[in-house]
Amino acid sequence: MDYDILILGGGIIGCAVAYELSKYNINIALIEKDYDVADDISFINTAIIYDGSETSDVIMAGLENIGMKLIERACKKFSVPYNKTGALRMASNNNNKGKLDTMYERAKERGIEGVYIIEDNDKLIYDIEPNLNIKVDKALYSENIAVISPYDLAISYAEVAADNGVNFKLEEIVMDIKNISGGFKVTTNKNKFTCKVVVNTIPDEIYIDNNKEDLEKNNDYKNMNYILFENKLEKHINTILIDEIDNGIFVINNPTISEGNLIGIKSNHLLTLDEGIDISKNIFPEGKKEFVSNIFTEVYNKDVMVIDDSKLNSGYIKVTGTHYGKITIAPAIAMMIKDTLKNSLNITRKKDYVDKRREVYRFKEMSNEERNEIISLDKKYGNIVCVCNNISEGEVVDCIRRPLGARTVEGVKRRTGVGLGNCNGSHCNIKIIKILAREMNKNILDIVEDSKDSNILSSRIKEFKEI
Ligand SMILES: Cc1cc2nc3c(=O)[nH]c(=O)nc-3n(C[C@H](O)[C@H](O)[C@H](O)COP(=O)(O)OP(=O)(O)OC[C@H]3O[C@@H](n4cnc5c(N)ncnc54)[C@H](O)[C@@H]3O)c2cc1C
């Protein structure tokens, strides 16, 4: 067999599974169709780490609570920012006040600490969020809830897994999975691999032995309309605010790390920008059209997560479900898959496992003394590529040279934050393209934004020496 285990899909689930399994003496590969891991839905989401108090599903609540604790630990270990903002869930619609009591009772029954009901006590609410600019009679406060960068977490899991021997096969599309004696044959657009076990985390169906899997589809999809407001307010709201305005319409105000506000509006239909801003005023009255820096939409579902190991005897595990808290749940799912495989394959732990991510240096977070020290070691840290976010060439080069390094402009942006400032990349895009071309020994015309055929520069216009 080529591999003991093949993990299909490099989203947050696939990366978390690769990380957990890389601790064991087994030969593993992960197959991902994109140029980078976590390039799909793991990138566009609300980035909230839930604590298990909001859901009526006991199993999902348990997984969220375990996941939350694992993520907090992992973020500390890998230096991924974990912003424990807390969340105020409000009930501007009187009918919803009872729901807050139900959630509170559930949190108590589940032993989740740090969850409180606040009623007729303006002072307490405004102590929690002094910059709240709306009247709230009743709220459920959870001090556990946090905001993270899911992409940063996924890439950390993947880098550590790669450093410990997992073979990442990017730009390979899984086309078919077939049972063979003692395992599987997985066919991609480039290769055929054999393995003993398949862990399939690809959300879509891929057919085994040409039989369509009989997965029950939950069609309860809603639209998540996102509006990103720039950091233009004098007083930043630091807490996650959630309100169910009307049946089925939820508004979430998520403080971003750059002190802007990401407003998510869950609704049955796509909203226009004006409709979105109008609804967002229920919790974020300061939101004005001229402060909007981006809008995007995603499909949202509360379909529960299932680890389908009904075919474990033949070596097949499939993760199904499109739950809204899948990032929170991801490390708990990875642990369960690891335990299942540990028992069935009788695998042993590596003695030389290194549970550490290679250091990442953030120039803008360093003191002048530290900056001078790093510039004396590598003068590329003294060359600022992104003036909006104070990001140096040294950081860009490091993110390309690391295990599973960036190979696209988007990959560099996500890893370093370059190009995500107010200029939206107008000053630094060309610099990133040139550095990528130099580091990968490619022509700058071959550098892509994020995927095949997304080349940025189409042709030469003049024979400048540099190009
Ligand atoms: C609007 C929205 C908001 C959300 N907000 C939150 C939140 O606040 N908190 C939270 O905890 N969760 C949240 N989630 C959930 C979370 O973002 C996603 O569900 C999660 O990132 C999915 O991870 P995944 O690994 O299952 O899937 P994906 O990220 O989709 O990964 C699957 C991978 O498989 C690859 N792939 C697909 N087909 C193939 C193929 N044939 N061959 C090879 N590779 C393939 C894809 O390229 C992709 O990288 C939200 C989801 C949505 C939609």
The ligand as an SDF file (V2000), in Angstrom:
LIG
                    3D

 53 58  0  0  0  0  0  0  0  0999 V2000
  -21.5360   31.4250    6.7100 C   0  0  0  0  0  0  0  0  0  0  0  0
  -20.8010   30.4980    7.6340 C   0  0  0  0  0  0  0  0  0  0  0  0
  -20.3740   30.9490    8.8810 C   0  0  0  0  0  0  0  0  0  0  0  0
  -19.7030   30.0980    9.7370 C   0  0  0  0  0  0  0  0  0  0  0  0
  -19.2910   30.5680   10.9550 N   0  0  0  0  0  0  0  0  0  0  0  0
  -18.6910   29.7320   11.8230 C   0  0  0  0  0  0  0  0  0  0  0  0
  -18.3330   30.1890   13.1290 C   0  0  0  0  0  0  0  0  0  0  0  0
  -18.5290   31.3480   13.4680 O   0  0  0  0  0  0  0  0  0  0  0  0
  -17.7550   29.2810   13.9820 N   0  0  0  0  0  0  0  0  0  0  0  0
  -17.5260   27.9870   13.6430 C   0  0  0  0  0  0  0  0  0  0  0  0
  -17.0520   27.2250   14.5070 O   0  0  0  0  0  0  0  0  0  0  0  0
  -17.8370   27.5360   12.4090 N   0  0  0  0  0  0  0  0  0  0  0  0
  -18.4020   28.3730   11.4930 C   0  0  0  0  0  0  0  0  0  0  0  0
  -18.7610   27.9310   10.2500 N   0  0  0  0  0  0  0  0  0  0  0  0
  -18.4440   26.5810    9.8470 C   0  0  0  0  0  0  0  0  0  0  0  0
  -17.1330   26.4820    9.1680 C   0  0  0  0  0  0  0  0  0  0  0  0
  -16.6100   27.6590    8.6030 O   0  0  0  0  0  0  0  0  0  0  0  0
  -17.1290   25.4590    8.0390 C   0  0  0  0  0  0  0  0  0  0  0  0
  -18.1990   24.5870    8.1420 O   0  0  0  0  0  0  0  0  0  0  0  0
  -15.8280   24.6890    8.1300 C   0  0  0  0  0  0  0  0  0  0  0  0
  -14.7590   25.5940    7.8830 O   0  0  0  0  0  0  0  0  0  0  0  0
  -15.8300   23.5730    7.1140 C   0  0  0  0  0  0  0  0  0  0  0  0
  -14.5930   22.9020    7.2100 O   0  0  0  0  0  0  0  0  0  0  0  0
  -14.4150   21.5770    6.4140 P   0  0  0  0  0  0  0  0  0  0  0  0
  -13.0160   21.1240    6.6320 O   0  0  0  0  0  0  0  0  0  0  0  0
  -15.4690   20.5860    6.7370 O   0  0  0  0  0  0  0  0  0  0  0  0
  -14.7670   21.9740    4.9170 O   0  0  0  0  0  0  0  0  0  0  0  0
  -14.0050   22.8790    3.8700 P   0  0  0  0  0  0  0  0  0  0  0  0
  -13.3340   24.0220    4.4730 O   0  0  0  0  0  0  0  0  0  0  0  0
  -14.9780   23.0900    2.7750 O   0  0  0  0  0  0  0  0  0  0  0  0
  -12.8570   21.8700    3.3950 O   0  0  0  0  0  0  0  0  0  0  0  0
  -13.0660   20.8300    2.4870 C   0  0  0  0  0  0  0  0  0  0  0  0
  -11.8420   20.7860    1.6020 C   0  0  0  0  0  0  0  0  0  0  0  0
  -12.0160   19.7390    0.6420 O   0  0  0  0  0  0  0  0  0  0  0  0
  -11.4840   20.1970   -0.5850 C   0  0  0  0  0  0  0  0  0  0  0  0
  -12.0920   19.4220   -1.6510 N   0  0  0  0  0  0  0  0  0  0  0  0
  -13.3750   19.4850   -2.0970 C   0  0  0  0  0  0  0  0  0  0  0  0
  -13.5590   18.5970   -3.0940 N   0  0  0  0  0  0  0  0  0  0  0  0
  -12.3610   17.9740   -3.2850 C   0  0  0  0  0  0  0  0  0  0  0  0
  -11.9170   16.9600   -4.1610 C   0  0  0  0  0  0  0  0  0  0  0  0
  -12.7240   16.3670   -5.0390 N   0  0  0  0  0  0  0  0  0  0  0  0
  -10.6180   16.5620   -4.0790 N   0  0  0  0  0  0  0  0  0  0  0  0
   -9.7570   17.1240   -3.1740 C   0  0  0  0  0  0  0  0  0  0  0  0
  -10.1460   18.0820   -2.3100 N   0  0  0  0  0  0  0  0  0  0  0  0
  -11.4280   18.4980   -2.3580 C   0  0  0  0  0  0  0  0  0  0  0  0
  -11.8780   21.6730   -0.6360 C   0  0  0  0  0  0  0  0  0  0  0  0
  -11.0590   22.3970   -1.5160 O   0  0  0  0  0  0  0  0  0  0  0  0
  -11.6980   22.0850    0.8150 C   0  0  0  0  0  0  0  0  0  0  0  0
  -10.4110   22.6420    1.0770 O   0  0  0  0  0  0  0  0  0  0  0  0
  -19.4350   28.7530    9.3590 C   0  0  0  0  0  0  0  0  0  0  0  0
  -19.8480   28.2940    8.1130 C   0  0  0  0  0  0  0  0  0  0  0  0
  -20.5200   29.1460    7.2440 C   0  0  0  0  0  0  0  0  0  0  0  0
  -20.9750   28.6490    5.9240 C   0  0  0  0  0  0  0  0  0  0  0  0
  1  2  1  0
  2  3  1  0
  2 52  2  0
  3  4  2  0
  4  5  1  0
  4 50  1  0
  5  6  2  0
  6  7  1  0
  6 13  1  0
  7  8  2  0
  7  9  1  0
  9 10  1  0
 10 11  2  0
 10 12  1  0
 12 13  2  0
 13 14  1  0
 14 15  1  0
 14 50  1  0
 15 16  1  0
 16 17  1  0
 16 18  1  0
 18 19  1  0
 18 20  1  0
 20 21  1  0
 20 22  1  0
 22 23  1  0
 23 24  1  0
 24 25  2  0
 24 26  1  0
 24 27  1  0
 27 28  1  0
 28 29  2  0
 28 30  1  0
 28 31  1  0
 31 32  1  0
 32 33  1  0
 33 34  1  0
 33 48  1  0
 34 35  1  0
 35 36  1  0
 35 46  1  0
 36 37  1  0
 36 45  1  0
 37 38  2  0
 38 39  1  0
 39 40  1  0
 39 45  2  0
 40 41  1  0
 40 42  2  0
 42 43  1  0
 43 44  2  0
 44 45  1  0
 46 47  1  0
 46 48  1  0
 48 49  1  0
 50 51  2  0
 51 52  1  0
 52 53  1  0
M  END
$$$$
